[in-house]
């Protein structure tokens, strides 16, 4: 049996690990009822792309799911930053994006494409 130890470029799975929030499109619609263009999935996707680009946050939407993940990767913790400082930094940016203090937590997702 052969075991591959390097990067597999044709892998059919995806995963991510972030600290942030997970929101359904219905949650977004409740927070931003005046944004009619964002009522559909693609609209929310573009809305989050624009909002997160200004804050440095990341967003992820697993294909076929109605949940939007917004936050930052645990891999982006700075050398001089504690876990607590990282969480506070992300929570502050989440507040900037959504205009409200949303409960943040770690989200780990994996799926097959």
Biopython code that builds the backbone (N, CA, C, O; Angstrom):
import numpy as np
from Bio.PDB.StructureBuilder import StructureBuilder

atoms = [
    (1, "UNK", "N", (0.842, -1.172, 0.000)),
    (1, "UNK", "CA", (0.000, 0.000, 0.000)),
    (1, "UNK", "C", (0.889, 1.237, 0.000)),
    (1, "UNK", "O", (1.903, 1.291, 0.696)),
    (2, "UNK", "N", (0.493, 2.225, -0.790)),
    (2, "UNK", "CA", (1.223, 3.474, -0.897)),
    (2, "UNK", "C", (0.513, 4.536, -0.053)),
    (2, "UNK", "O", (-0.708, 4.670, -0.123)),
    (3, "UNK", "N", (1.269, 5.285, 0.738)),
    (3, "UNK", "CA", (0.701, 6.355, 1.547)),
    (3, "UNK", "C", (1.261, 7.675, 1.053)),
    (3, "UNK", "O", (2.475, 7.863, 0.979)),
    (4, "UNK", "N", (0.373, 8.571, 0.720)),
    (4, "UNK", "CA", (0.800, 9.881, 0.234)),
    (4, "UNK", "C", (0.909, 10.822, 1.423)),
    (4, "UNK", "O", (-0.033, 10.965, 2.202)),
    (5, "UNK", "N", (2.064, 11.461, 1.556)),
    (5, "UNK", "CA", (2.272, 12.377, 2.677)),
    (5, "UNK", "C", (2.280, 13.835, 2.260)),
    (5, "UNK", "O", (2.253, 14.712, 3.123)),
    (6, "UNK", "N", (2.317, 14.123, 0.974)),
    (6, "UNK", "CA", (2.334, 15.505, 0.495)),
    (6, "UNK", "C", (0.941, 16.036, 0.265)),
    (6, "UNK", "O", (-0.054, 15.381, 0.575)),
    (7, "UNK", "N", (0.885, 17.230, -0.283)),
    (7, "UNK", "CA", (-0.383, 17.873, -0.599)),
    (7, "UNK", "C", (-1.089, 17.131, -1.725)),
    (7, "UNK", "O", (-0.475, 16.799, -2.738)),
    (8, "UNK", "N", (-2.370, 16.875, -1.546)),
    (8, "UNK", "CA", (-3.163, 16.188, -2.559)),
    (8, "UNK", "C", (-3.967, 17.241, -3.306)),
    (8, "UNK", "O", (-4.905, 17.814, -2.752)),
    (9, "UNK", "N", (-3.609, 17.497, -4.551)),
    (9, "UNK", "CA", (-4.233, 18.596, -5.291)),
    (9, "UNK", "C", (-5.605, 18.256, -5.840)),
    (9, "UNK", "O", (-6.359, 19.162, -6.194)),
    (10, "UNK", "N", (-5.946, 17.002, -5.920)),
    (10, "UNK", "CA", (-7.249, 16.648, -6.478)),
    (10, "UNK", "C", (-8.218, 16.175, -5.399)),
    (10, "UNK", "O", (-9.153, 15.427, -5.684)),
    (11, "UNK", "N", (-7.997, 16.602, -4.183)),
    (11, "UNK", "CA", (-8.854, 16.206, -3.080)),
    (11, "UNK", "C", (-10.266, 16.731, -3.307)),
    (11, "UNK", "O", (-10.453, 17.834, -3.821)),
    (12, "UNK", "N", (-11.253, 15.937, -2.920)),
    (12, "UNK", "CA", (-12.637, 16.349, -3.107)),
    (12, "UNK", "C", (-13.269, 16.773, -1.785)),
    (12, "UNK", "O", (-14.494, 16.800, -1.670)),
    (13, "UNK", "N", (-12.464, 17.099, -0.803)),
    (13, "UNK", "CA", (-13.018, 17.572, 0.456)),
    (13, "UNK", "C", (-12.495, 18.975, 0.762)),
    (13, "UNK", "O", (-11.447, 19.391, 0.266)),
    (14, "UNK", "N", (-13.249, 19.686, 1.585)),
    (14, "UNK", "CA", (-12.875, 21.035, 1.997)),
    (14, "UNK", "C", (-13.119, 21.149, 3.494)),
    (14, "UNK", "O", (-13.978, 20.456, 4.040)),
    (15, "UNK", "N", (-12.382, 22.005, 4.149)),
    (15, "UNK", "CA", (-12.610, 22.215, 5.567)),
    (15, "UNK", "C", (-12.114, 23.597, 5.970)),
    (15, "UNK", "O", (-11.333, 24.226, 5.257)),
    (16, "UNK", "N", (-12.586, 24.057, 7.130)),
    (16, "UNK", "CA", (-12.100, 25.315, 7.678)),
    (16, "UNK", "C", (-12.299, 25.317, 9.184)),
    (16, "UNK", "O", (-13.122, 24.575, 9.719)),
    (17, "UNK", "N", (-11.536, 26.157, 9.853)),
    (17, "UNK", "CA", (-11.605, 26.326, 11.297)),
    (17, "UNK", "C", (-11.501, 27.824, 11.563)),
    (17, "UNK", "O", (-10.456, 28.431, 11.331)),
    (18, "UNK", "N", (-12.583, 28.411, 12.046)),
    (18, "UNK", "CA", (-12.576, 29.849, 12.315)),
    (18, "UNK", "C", (-13.143, 30.131, 13.698)),
    (18, "UNK", "O", (-13.822, 29.293, 14.292)),
    (19, "UNK", "N", (-12.853, 31.320, 14.196)),
    (19, "UNK", "CA", (-13.529, 31.862, 15.366)),
    (19, "UNK", "C", (-14.410, 32.975, 14.832)),
    (19, "UNK", "O", (-13.922, 33.907, 14.193)),
    (20, "UNK", "N", (-15.698, 32.883, 15.089)),
    (20, "UNK", "CA", (-16.626, 33.888, 14.575)),
    (20, "UNK", "C", (-18.058, 33.464, 14.784)),
    (20, "UNK", "O", (-18.396, 32.860, 15.802)),
    (21, "UNK", "N", (-18.911, 33.782, 13.806)),
    (21, "UNK", "CA", (-20.338, 33.496, 13.903)),
    (21, "UNK", "C", (-20.798, 32.644, 12.724)),
    (21, "UNK", "O", (-20.200, 32.659, 11.648)),
    (22, "UNK", "N", (-21.871, 31.905, 12.959)),
    (22, "UNK", "CA", (-22.542, 31.141, 11.908)),
    (22, "UNK", "C", (-23.966, 31.676, 11.821)),
    (22, "UNK", "O", (-24.697, 31.673, 12.811)),
    (23, "UNK", "N", (-24.357, 32.134, 10.636)),
    (23, "UNK", "CA", (-25.664, 32.762, 10.462)),
    (23, "UNK", "C", (-26.380, 32.181, 9.251)),
    (23, "UNK", "O", (-25.780, 31.998, 8.192)),
    (24, "UNK", "N", (-27.650, 31.897, 9.413)),
    (24, "UNK", "CA", (-28.486, 31.491, 8.279)),
    (24, "UNK", "C", (-28.898, 32.743, 7.517)),
    (24, "UNK", "O", (-28.866, 33.845, 8.065)),
    (25, "UNK", "N", (-29.281, 32.580, 6.262)),
    (25, "UNK", "CA", (-29.719, 33.746, 5.487)),
    (25, "UNK", "C", (-30.932, 34.406, 6.143)),
    (25, "UNK", "O", (-31.103, 35.620, 6.032)),
    (26, "UNK", "N", (-31.780, 33.623, 6.827)),
    (26, "UNK", "CA", (-32.927, 34.210, 7.531)),
    (26, "UNK", "C", (-32.462, 35.120, 8.680)),
    (26, "UNK", "O", (-33.100, 36.135, 8.961)),
    (27, "UNK", "N", (-31.356, 34.758, 9.341)),
    (27, "UNK", "CA", (-30.788, 35.622, 10.388)),
    (27, "UNK", "C", (-30.317, 36.939, 9.791)),
    (27, "UNK", "O", (-30.555, 38.007, 10.356)),
    (28, "UNK", "N", (-29.647, 36.857, 8.647)),
    (28, "UNK", "CA", (-29.150, 38.063, 7.979)),
    (28, "UNK", "C", (-30.308, 38.960, 7.566)),
    (28, "UNK", "O", (-30.236, 40.182, 7.698)),
    (29, "UNK", "N", (-31.372, 38.349, 7.067)),
    (29, "UNK", "CA", (-32.531, 39.135, 6.632)),
    (29, "UNK", "C", (-33.167, 39.870, 7.815)),
    (29, "UNK", "O", (-33.642, 40.995, 7.663)),
    (30, "UNK", "N", (-33.179, 39.235, 8.996)),
    (30, "UNK", "CA", (-33.713, 39.897, 10.187)),
    (30, "UNK", "C", (-32.830, 41.074, 10.605)),
    (30, "UNK", "O", (-33.338, 42.104, 11.049)),
    (31, "UNK", "N", (-31.518, 40.925, 10.465)),
    (31, "UNK", "CA", (-30.592, 41.991, 10.857)),
    (31, "UNK", "C", (-30.579, 43.144, 9.862)),
    (31, "UNK", "O", (-30.375, 44.297, 10.245)),
    (32, "UNK", "N", (-30.796, 42.836, 8.584)),
    (32, "UNK", "CA", (-30.731, 43.845, 7.522)),
    (32, "UNK", "C", (-31.999, 43.779, 6.653)),
    (32, "UNK", "O", (-31.918, 43.452, 5.469)),
    (33, "UNK", "N", (-33.164, 44.087, 7.235)),
    (33, "UNK", "CA", (-34.421, 43.954, 6.485)),
    (33, "UNK", "C", (-34.549, 44.926, 5.321)),
    (33, "UNK", "O", (-35.327, 44.682, 4.399)),
    (34, "UNK", "N", (-33.806, 46.016, 5.348)),
    (34, "UNK", "CA", (-33.915, 47.022, 4.291)),
    (34, "UNK", "C", (-33.109, 46.672, 3.051)),
    (34, "UNK", "O", (-33.213, 47.360, 2.035)),
    (35, "UNK", "N", (-32.321, 45.634, 3.113)),
    (35, "UNK", "CA", (-31.481, 45.270, 1.977)),
    (35, "UNK", "C", (-32.216, 44.215, 1.152)),
    (35, "UNK", "O", (-32.015, 43.014, 1.335)),
    (36, "UNK", "N", (-33.066, 44.680, 0.246)),
    (36, "UNK", "CA", (-33.866, 43.769, -0.567)),
    (36, "UNK", "C", (-33.020, 42.967, -1.544)),
    (36, "UNK", "O", (-33.312, 41.800, -1.805)),
    (37, "UNK", "N", (-31.985, 43.576, -2.080)),
    (37, "UNK", "CA", (-31.143, 42.891, -3.067)),
    (37, "UNK", "C", (-30.440, 41.698, -2.451)),
    (37, "UNK", "O", (-30.027, 40.785, -3.166)),
    (38, "UNK", "N", (-30.299, 41.692, -1.140)),
    (38, "UNK", "CA", (-29.571, 40.616, -0.479)),
    (38, "UNK", "C", (-30.498, 39.525, 0.037)),
    (38, "UNK", "O", (-30.072, 38.683, 0.827)),
    (39, "UNK", "N", (-31.754, 39.522, -0.393)),
    (39, "UNK", "CA", (-32.702, 38.538, 0.111)),
    (39, "UNK", "C", (-32.407, 37.127, -0.384)),
    (39, "UNK", "O", (-32.779, 36.153, 0.271)),
    (40, "UNK", "N", (-31.759, 37.008, -1.507)),
    (40, "UNK", "CA", (-31.412, 35.696, -2.053)),
    (40, "UNK", "C", (-29.993, 35.321, -1.661)),
    (40, "UNK", "O", (-29.201, 36.174, -1.260)),
    (41, "UNK", "N", (-29.686, 34.061, -1.777)),
    (41, "UNK", "CA", (-28.387, 33.520, -1.386)),
    (41, "UNK", "C", (-27.227, 34.296, -2.010)),
    (41, "UNK", "O", (-26.323, 34.724, -1.293)),
    (42, "UNK", "N", (-27.235, 34.482, -3.311)),
    (42, "UNK", "CA", (-26.138, 35.171, -3.995)),
    (42, "UNK", "C", (-26.004, 36.614, -3.512)),
    (42, "UNK", "O", (-24.896, 37.141, -3.415)),
    (43, "UNK", "N", (-27.125, 37.241, -3.213)),
    (43, "UNK", "CA", (-27.091, 38.610, -2.707)),
    (43, "UNK", "C", (-26.397, 38.692, -1.357)),
    (43, "UNK", "O", (-25.590, 39.592, -1.122)),
    (44, "UNK", "N", (-26.708, 37.755, -0.472)),
    (44, "UNK", "CA", (-26.048, 37.740, 0.839)),
    (44, "UNK", "C", (-24.572, 37.431, 0.686)),
    (44, "UNK", "O", (-23.742, 37.997, 1.396)),
    (45, "UNK", "N", (-24.246, 36.557, -0.214)),
    (45, "UNK", "CA", (-22.847, 36.214, -0.463)),
    (45, "UNK", "C", (-22.063, 37.462, -0.864)),
    (45, "UNK", "O", (-20.986, 37.721, -0.328)),
    (46, "UNK", "N", (-22.598, 38.226, -1.797)),
    (46, "UNK", "CA", (-21.934, 39.461, -2.238)),
    (46, "UNK", "C", (-21.901, 40.508, -1.125)),
    (46, "UNK", "O", (-20.907, 41.216, -0.967)),
    (47, "UNK", "N", (-22.979, 40.605, -0.359)),
    (47, "UNK", "CA", (-23.053, 41.532, 0.764)),
    (47, "UNK", "C", (-21.942, 41.242, 1.772)),
    (47, "UNK", "O", (-21.241, 42.156, 2.206)),
    (48, "UNK", "N", (-21.782, 39.962, 2.145)),
    (48, "UNK", "CA", (-20.751, 39.578, 3.108)),
    (48, "UNK", "C", (-19.354, 39.762, 2.539)),
    (48, "UNK", "O", (-18.425, 40.123, 3.262)),
    (49, "UNK", "N", (-19.209, 39.519, 1.266)),
    (49, "UNK", "CA", (-17.909, 39.722, 0.616)),
    (49, "UNK", "C", (-17.482, 41.178, 0.748)),
    (49, "UNK", "O", (-16.333, 41.467, 1.082)),
    (50, "UNK", "N", (-18.405, 42.088, 0.486)),
    (50, "UNK", "CA", (-18.111, 43.513, 0.584)),
    (50, "UNK", "C", (-17.840, 43.922, 2.025)),
    (50, "UNK", "O", (-16.866, 44.628, 2.288)),
    (51, "UNK", "N", (-18.684, 43.492, 2.967)),
    (51, "UNK", "CA", (-18.541, 43.878, 4.368)),
    (51, "UNK", "C", (-17.258, 43.332, 4.983)),
    (51, "UNK", "O", (-16.573, 44.043, 5.717)),
    (52, "UNK", "N", (-16.931, 42.085, 4.694)),
    (52, "UNK", "CA", (-15.758, 41.486, 5.329)),
    (52, "UNK", "C", (-14.461, 42.001, 4.725)),
    (52, "UNK", "O", (-13.431, 42.010, 5.399)),
    (53, "UNK", "N", (-14.489, 42.426, 3.475)),
    (53, "UNK", "CA", (-13.265, 42.923, 2.849)),
    (53, "UNK", "C", (-12.752, 44.180, 3.549)),
    (53, "UNK", "O", (-11.556, 44.466, 3.511)),
    (54, "UNK", "N", (-13.632, 44.916, 4.176)),
    (54, "UNK", "CA", (-13.252, 46.140, 4.874)),
    (54, "UNK", "C", (-12.689, 45.866, 6.270)),
    (54, "UNK", "O", (-12.041, 46.735, 6.855)),
    (55, "UNK", "N", (-12.924, 44.689, 6.799)),
    (55, "UNK", "CA", (-12.513, 44.383, 8.167)),
    (55, "UNK", "C", (-11.399, 43.354, 8.250)),
    (55, "UNK", "O", (-10.804, 43.173, 9.313)),
    (56, "UNK", "N", (-11.110, 42.682, 7.158)),
    (56, "UNK", "CA", (-10.105, 41.628, 7.188)),
    (56, "UNK", "C", (-10.651, 40.296, 7.640)),
    (56, "UNK", "O", (-9.895, 39.332, 7.762)),
    (57, "UNK", "N", (-11.954, 40.213, 7.893)),
    (57, "UNK", "CA", (-12.552, 38.941, 8.274)),
    (57, "UNK", "C", (-12.712, 38.047, 7.052)),
    (57, "UNK", "O", (-12.669, 38.514, 5.914)),
    (58, "UNK", "N", (-12.895, 36.782, 7.301)),
    (58, "UNK", "CA", (-13.147, 35.820, 6.238)),
    (58, "UNK", "C", (-14.604, 35.379, 6.313)),
    (58, "UNK", "O", (-15.253, 35.515, 7.350)),
    (59, "UNK", "N", (-15.099, 34.860, 5.223)),
    (59, "UNK", "CA", (-16.440, 34.279, 5.232)),
    (59, "UNK", "C", (-16.384, 33.001, 4.421)),
    (59, "UNK", "O", (-15.579, 32.864, 3.500)),
    (60, "UNK", "N", (-17.256, 32.067, 4.780)),
    (60, "UNK", "CA", (-17.271, 30.788, 4.101)),
    (60, "UNK", "C", (-18.697, 30.284, 4.053)),
    (60, "UNK", "O", (-19.439, 30.410, 5.027)),
    (61, "UNK", "N", (-19.077, 29.721, 2.941)),
    (61, "UNK", "CA", (-20.395, 29.143, 2.767)),
    (61, "UNK", "C", (-20.222, 27.775, 2.131)),
    (61, "UNK", "O", (-19.940, 27.689, 0.936)),
    (62, "UNK", "N", (-20.383, 26.699, 2.902)),
    (62, "UNK", "CA", (-20.280, 25.375, 2.291)),
    (62, "UNK", "C", (-21.327, 25.206, 1.191)),
    (62, "UNK", "O", (-22.487, 25.574, 1.376)),
    (63, "UNK", "N", (-20.930, 24.662, 0.069)),
    (63, "UNK", "CA", (-21.835, 24.472, -1.067)),
    (63, "UNK", "C", (-23.057, 23.676, -0.640)),
    (63, "UNK", "O", (-22.940, 22.643, 0.020)),
    (64, "UNK", "N", (-24.222, 24.164, -1.020)),
    (64, "UNK", "CA", (-25.468, 23.463, -0.733)),
    (64, "UNK", "C", (-26.030, 23.729, 0.652)),
    (64, "UNK", "O", (-27.051, 23.149, 1.020)),
    (65, "UNK", "N", (-25.392, 24.587, 1.421)),
    (65, "UNK", "CA", (-25.870, 24.891, 2.766)),
    (65, "UNK", "C", (-26.360, 26.323, 2.838)),
    (65, "UNK", "O", (-25.993, 27.159, 2.012)),
    (66, "UNK", "N", (-27.195, 26.601, 3.834)),
    (66, "UNK", "CA", (-27.773, 27.929, 3.999)),
    (66, "UNK", "C", (-27.143, 28.656, 5.193)),
    (66, "UNK", "O", (-27.772, 29.531, 5.789)),
    (67, "UNK", "N", (-25.924, 28.300, 5.535)),
    (67, "UNK", "CA", (-25.252, 28.914, 6.673)),
    (67, "UNK", "C", (-24.022, 29.664, 6.195)),
    (67, "UNK", "O", (-23.211, 29.141, 5.431)),
    (68, "UNK", "N", (-23.901, 30.896, 6.660)),
    (68, "UNK", "CA", (-22.757, 31.741, 6.332)),
    (68, "UNK", "C", (-21.877, 31.820, 7.571)),
    (68, "UNK", "O", (-22.353, 32.163, 8.653)),
    (69, "UNK", "N", (-20.607, 31.505, 7.418)),
    (69, "UNK", "CA", (-19.648, 31.583, 8.515)),
    (69, "UNK", "C", (-18.788, 32.821, 8.299)),
    (69, "UNK", "O", (-18.203, 33.005, 7.232)),
    (70, "UNK", "N", (-18.717, 33.661, 9.317)),
    (70, "UNK", "CA", (-17.925, 34.885, 9.241)),
    (70, "UNK", "C", (-17.030, 34.940, 10.469)),
    (70, "UNK", "O", (-17.503, 34.816, 11.598)),
    (71, "UNK", "N", (-15.735, 35.126, 10.240)),
    (71, "UNK", "CA", (-14.799, 35.208, 11.358)),
    (71, "UNK", "C", (-13.378, 35.266, 10.839)),
    (71, "UNK", "O", (-13.116, 35.768, 9.745)),
    (72, "UNK", "N", (-12.468, 34.747, 11.639)),
    (72, "UNK", "CA", (-11.069, 34.722, 11.239)),
    (72, "UNK", "C", (-10.477, 33.376, 11.611)),
    (72, "UNK", "O", (-10.892, 32.738, 12.579)),
    (73, "UNK", "N", (-9.513, 32.965, 10.833)),
    (73, "UNK", "CA", (-8.868, 31.677, 11.020)),
    (73, "UNK", "C", (-7.990, 31.687, 12.264)),
    (73, "UNK", "O", (-7.323, 32.678, 12.562)),
    (74, "UNK", "N", (-7.999, 30.581, 12.975)),
    (74, "UNK", "CA", (-7.112, 30.453, 14.125)),
    (74, "UNK", "C", (-5.655, 30.543, 13.677)),
    (74, "UNK", "O", (-4.780, 30.858, 14.484)),
    (75, "UNK", "N", (-5.393, 30.276, 12.426)),
    (75, "UNK", "CA", (-4.040, 30.393, 11.900)),
    (75, "UNK", "C", (-3.563, 31.828, 11.778)),
    (75, "UNK", "O", (-2.382, 32.066, 11.524)),
    (76, "UNK", "N", (-4.461, 32.789, 11.955)),
    (76, "UNK", "CA", (-4.077, 34.194, 11.825)),
    (76, "UNK", "C", (-3.739, 34.844, 13.169)),
    (76, "UNK", "O", (-3.533, 36.056, 13.236)),
    (77, "UNK", "N", (-3.681, 34.044, 14.239)),
    (77, "UNK", "CA", (-3.276, 34.594, 15.534)),
    (77, "UNK", "C", (-1.845, 35.100, 15.399)),
    (77, "UNK", "O", (-0.962, 34.378, 14.935)),
    (78, "UNK", "N", (-1.627, 36.340, 15.807)),
    (78, "UNK", "CA", (-0.303, 36.954, 15.673)),
    (78, "UNK", "C", (0.657, 36.412, 16.739)),
    (78, "UNK", "O", (0.227, 35.915, 17.779)),
    (79, "UNK", "N", (1.940, 36.513, 16.468)),
    (79, "UNK", "CA", (2.961, 35.991, 17.379)),
    (79, "UNK", "C", (2.862, 36.590, 18.775)),
    (79, "UNK", "O", (3.088, 35.893, 19.765)),
    (80, "UNK", "N", (2.528, 37.872, 18.864)),
    (80, "UNK", "CA", (2.465, 38.537, 20.161)),
    (80, "UNK", "C", (1.036, 38.630, 20.702)),
    (80, "UNK", "O", (0.759, 39.449, 21.578)),
    (81, "UNK", "N", (0.143, 37.809, 20.193)),
    (81, "UNK", "CA", (-1.272, 37.884, 20.550)),
    (81, "UNK", "C", (-1.695, 36.620, 21.301)),
    (81, "UNK", "O", (-1.394, 35.505, 20.876)),
    (82, "UNK", "N", (-2.388, 36.804, 22.407)),
    (82, "UNK", "CA", (-2.923, 35.653, 23.126)),
    (82, "UNK", "C", (-4.235, 35.216, 22.477)),
    (82, "UNK", "O", (-4.793, 35.948, 21.660)),
    (83, "UNK", "N", (-4.722, 34.051, 22.826)),
    (83, "UNK", "CA", (-6.018, 33.600, 22.330)),
    (83, "UNK", "C", (-7.128, 34.555, 22.710)),
    (83, "UNK", "O", (-8.039, 34.803, 21.919)),
    (84, "UNK", "N", (-7.058, 35.089, 23.911)),
    (84, "UNK", "CA", (-8.065, 36.054, 24.375)),
    (84, "UNK", "C", (-8.049, 37.314, 23.514)),
    (84, "UNK", "O", (-9.103, 37.813, 23.119)),
    (85, "UNK", "N", (-6.847, 37.830, 23.222)),
    (85, "UNK", "CA", (-6.745, 39.034, 22.385)),
    (85, "UNK", "C", (-7.273, 38.763, 20.979)),
    (85, "UNK", "O", (-7.946, 39.610, 20.391)),
    (86, "UNK", "N", (-6.970, 37.586, 20.446)),
    (86, "UNK", "CA", (-7.471, 37.201, 19.120)),
    (86, "UNK", "C", (-8.999, 37.198, 19.118)),
    (86, "UNK", "O", (-9.620, 37.751, 18.210)),
    (87, "UNK", "N", (-9.603, 36.581, 20.125)),
    (87, "UNK", "CA", (-11.064, 36.518, 20.209)),
    (87, "UNK", "C", (-11.671, 37.912, 20.325)),
    (87, "UNK", "O", (-12.691, 38.201, 19.700)),
    (88, "UNK", "N", (-11.052, 38.768, 21.116)),
    (88, "UNK", "CA", (-11.554, 40.142, 21.269)),
    (88, "UNK", "C", (-11.450, 40.908, 19.952)),
    (88, "UNK", "O", (-12.348, 41.673, 19.602)),
    (89, "UNK", "N", (-10.352, 40.702, 19.226)),
    (89, "UNK", "CA", (-10.160, 41.376, 17.932)),
    (89, "UNK", "C", (-11.231, 40.935, 16.929)),
    (89, "UNK", "O", (-11.804, 41.759, 16.217)),
    (90, "UNK", "N", (-11.489, 39.641, 16.884)),
    (90, "UNK", "CA", (-12.505, 39.131, 15.958)),
    (90, "UNK", "C", (-13.888, 39.627, 16.363)),
    (90, "UNK", "O", (-14.657, 40.067, 15.509)),
    (91, "UNK", "N", (-14.216, 39.564, 17.652)),
    (91, "UNK", "CA", (-15.533, 40.023, 18.121)),
    (91, "UNK", "C", (-15.751, 41.497, 17.777)),
    (91, "UNK", "O", (-16.857, 41.890, 17.409)),
    (92, "UNK", "N", (-14.705, 42.309, 17.895)),
    (92, "UNK", "CA", (-14.803, 43.733, 17.553)),
    (92, "UNK", "C", (-15.105, 43.908, 16.059)),
    (92, "UNK", "O", (-15.915, 44.753, 15.679)),
    (93, "UNK", "N", (-14.453, 43.110, 15.227)),
    (93, "UNK", "CA", (-14.697, 43.198, 13.781)),
    (93, "UNK", "C", (-16.088, 42.684, 13.414)),
    (93, "UNK", "O", (-16.729, 43.221, 12.511)),
    (94, "UNK", "N", (-16.555, 41.653, 14.107)),
    (94, "UNK", "CA", (-17.924, 41.152, 13.886)),
    (94, "UNK", "C", (-18.913, 42.266, 14.209)),
    (94, "UNK", "O", (-19.885, 42.465, 13.479)),
    (95, "UNK", "N", (-18.674, 42.988, 15.289)),
    (95, "UNK", "CA", (-19.522, 44.120, 15.668)),
    (95, "UNK", "C", (-19.527, 45.180, 14.572)),
    (95, "UNK", "O", (-20.577, 45.744, 14.267)),
    (96, "UNK", "N", (-18.368, 45.459, 13.976)),
    (96, "UNK", "CA", (-18.279, 46.431, 12.877)),
    (96, "UNK", "C", (-19.113, 45.994, 11.681)),
    (96, "UNK", "O", (-19.782, 46.818, 11.057)),
    (97, "UNK", "N", (-19.081, 44.713, 11.357)),
    (97, "UNK", "CA", (-19.802, 44.191, 10.183)),
    (97, "UNK", "C", (-21.303, 44.189, 10.409)),
    (97, "UNK", "O", (-22.062, 44.639, 9.551)),
    (98, "UNK", "N", (-21.741, 43.682, 11.567)),
    (98, "UNK", "CA", (-23.165, 43.450, 11.780)),
    (98, "UNK", "C", (-23.860, 44.502, 12.631)),
    (98, "UNK", "O", (-25.087, 44.501, 12.738)),
    (99, "UNK", "N", (-23.087, 45.399, 13.239)),
    (99, "UNK", "CA", (-23.689, 46.453, 14.031)),
    (99, "UNK", "C", (-24.300, 45.983, 15.331)),
    (99, "UNK", "O", (-25.033, 46.728, 15.982)),
    (100, "UNK", "N", (-24.007, 44.761, 15.713)),
    (100, "UNK", "CA", (-24.489, 44.249, 16.995)),
    (100, "UNK", "C", (-23.500, 43.223, 17.514)),
    (100, "UNK", "O", (-22.748, 42.606, 16.761)),
    (101, "UNK", "N", (-23.528, 43.066, 18.819)),
    (101, "UNK", "CA", (-22.615, 42.154, 19.490)),
    (101, "UNK", "C", (-23.172, 40.736, 19.385)),
    (101, "UNK", "O", (-24.094, 40.372, 20.115)),
    (102, "UNK", "N", (-22.620, 39.948, 18.486)),
    (102, "UNK", "CA", (-23.074, 38.579, 18.277)),
    (102, "UNK", "C", (-22.147, 37.612, 19.011)),
    (102, "UNK", "O", (-20.937, 37.829, 19.067)),
    (103, "UNK", "N", (-22.715, 36.544, 19.573)),
    (103, "UNK", "CA", (-21.870, 35.571, 20.275)),
    (103, "UNK", "C", (-20.970, 34.815, 19.293)),
    (103, "UNK", "O", (-21.446, 34.185, 18.348)),
    (104, "UNK", "N", (-19.679, 34.893, 19.538)),
    (104, "UNK", "CA", (-18.701, 34.221, 18.682)),
    (104, "UNK", "C", (-18.261, 32.911, 19.322)),
    (104, "UNK", "O", (-18.263, 32.765, 20.544)),
    (105, "UNK", "N", (-17.890, 31.976, 18.481)),
    (105, "UNK", "CA", (-17.343, 30.708, 18.948)),
    (105, "UNK", "C", (-16.501, 30.108, 17.827)),
    (105, "UNK", "O", (-16.443, 30.647, 16.722)),
    (106, "UNK", "N", (-15.864, 29.010, 18.122)),
    (106, "UNK", "CA", (-15.055, 28.325, 17.116)),
    (106, "UNK", "C", (-15.958, 27.448, 16.268)),
    (106, "UNK", "O", (-16.795, 26.715, 16.795)),
    (107, "UNK", "N", (-15.788, 27.521, 14.960)),
    (107, "UNK", "CA", (-16.553, 26.717, 14.017)),
    (107, "UNK", "C", (-15.596, 25.908, 13.171)),
    (107, "UNK", "O", (-14.694, 26.460, 12.541)),
    (108, "UNK", "N", (-15.787, 24.628, 13.155)),
    (108, "UNK", "CA", (-14.976, 23.735, 12.328)),
    (108, "UNK", "C", (-15.923, 22.955, 11.444)),
    (108, "UNK", "O", (-16.831, 22.289, 11.941)),
    (109, "UNK", "N", (-15.726, 23.028, 10.166)),
    (109, "UNK", "CA", (-16.589, 22.339, 9.226)),
    (109, "UNK", "C", (-15.737, 21.606, 8.188)),
    (109, "UNK", "O", (-14.662, 22.062, 7.799)),
    (110, "UNK", "N", (-16.236, 20.495, 7.772)),
    (110, "UNK", "CA", (-15.600, 19.736, 6.696)),
    (110, "UNK", "C", (-16.702, 19.076, 5.884)),
    (110, "UNK", "O", (-17.714, 18.648, 6.439)),
    (111, "UNK", "N", (-16.513, 18.992, 4.588)),
    (111, "UNK", "CA", (-17.518, 18.386, 3.706)),
    (111, "UNK", "C", (-16.832, 17.901, 2.452)),
    (111, "UNK", "O", (-15.716, 18.306, 2.127)),
    (112, "UNK", "N", (-17.522, 17.031, 1.761)),
    (112, "UNK", "CA", (-17.037, 16.528, 0.472)),
    (112, "UNK", "C", (-17.694, 17.302, -0.638)),
    (112, "UNK", "O", (-18.896, 17.562, -0.594)),
    (113, "UNK", "N", (-16.917, 17.674, -1.638)),
    (113, "UNK", "CA", (-17.462, 18.389, -2.787)),
    (113, "UNK", "C", (-18.061, 17.427, -3.781)),
    (113, "UNK", "O", (-18.572, 17.850, -4.818)),
]
sb = StructureBuilder()
sb.init_structure("model")
sb.init_model(0)
sb.init_chain("A")
sb.init_seg("    ")
for serial, (resi, resn, name, xyz) in enumerate(atoms, 1):
    if name == "N":
        sb.init_residue(resn, " ", resi, " ")
    sb.init_atom(name, np.array(xyz, "f"), 0.0, 1.0, " ", f" {name:<3s}", serial, name[0])
structure = sb.get_structure()
